[in-house]
Amino acid sequence: MTPVRLVSNSESEERSLASVPSPSDDQLLDAYSHAVTSAAERVSPSVVNIEVYQAAQRRDRRQPQENRGNGSGFVITPDGYILTNSHVVHGATRIEVTLPDGQHYGAELIGDDPDTDLAVVRIHAPHLVPAKLGDSQSIKVGQLAIAIGNPYGFQYTVTAGVVSALGRSLRAKSGRLIDNVIQTDAALNPGNSGGPLVNSRGEVIGVNTAVILPAQGICFATAINTAKLVAAALIQNGEITRGYIGVAGQTVPLHRRLVRFHNLEAESGVLVVSLEPESPARRAGLIEGDVIIGFNGQTIGSIDDLHKYLTGERVGVPSELSVLRGSDRRTIAIVPSTKAA
């Protein structure tokens, strides 16, 4: 009798995989190049150059009356709203926008939020193409990241890299920490500020914000989920009033045992990384290492959730934070304010 040898599923899978030829280096490079070019082509009609003019302090008549700078931005609505950085347009006496087809338009500053380094301007122009906004919660470290902008006035420059890290914090010029910042090694230079950081599908995942000098390959973008909330408030009200509790936080996953034990609706929360002195959070008894999972009965699964519920209406109003301290769940009474005490 001929002996019969049983082959496991794993062995058969290994044989089938071994029979499939591996892609060559040329094919891999072509696929990478196609991903970058396709993403750039999708978002390019939305990217604009922003020229800013500010009144100059002249010591003599030979000096110019205006200082001139430039940055980037991208169209977010068909009726002309454009998202950019606050530091690009803050204090501007005049703003001009150049579209990809070379047309120039005067722009109106709708709202400016130095705390997140975001701003919205508006132009009145026909046939505008808004960029497709993605979800910064779904991005992963190592995935492709493509930055588009106008560094040093060179219009429409594309650089590519990867998402280097997530959940970074960056201090804005206002002194407030911008949480949940994306770190990338896609090269950014002066003038890239306000331009989009996009994924391989051409969806905007961040707003290019800053670089660390003289380091190489350490660049930052404000997460698009944060930018969506800020832009909507600026368009509606022209300004943002926030509830302040004085926490620097980071979105972190929760252990499955904790999720099941406490019957939590989200599998993530906001880790308290640090507390501002004399802040509402410190006065309420929060400590570093606490994980915020709820605010006034609303589930907090990310730093964006916390920002969403800390609205101006909560200022001075007694509220409740639900936190995990170790494996214990606690409720902490807190009164948000508008700024540090």
Secondary structure, 3 states (H helix, E strand, C coil): CCCCCCCCHHHHHHHHHHHCCCCCHHHHHHHHHHHHHHHHHHHHHHEEEEEEEEECCCCCCCCCCEEEEEEEEEECCCCCEEEECHHHHCCCCEEEEECCCCCEEEEEEEEEECCCCEEEEECCCCCCCCCCECCHHHCCCCCEEEEEECHHHCCCEEEEEEEEEEEEEEECCCCCEEEEEEEECCCCCCCCCCCEEECCCCCEEEEEEEECCCCCCCEEEEEHHHHHHHHHHHHHHCCCCECECCEEEEEEECCHHHHHHCCCCCCEEEEEEEECCCCHHHHHCCCCCCEEEEECCEECCCHHHHHHHCEHHHCCCCEEEEEEECCEEEEEEECCECCCC
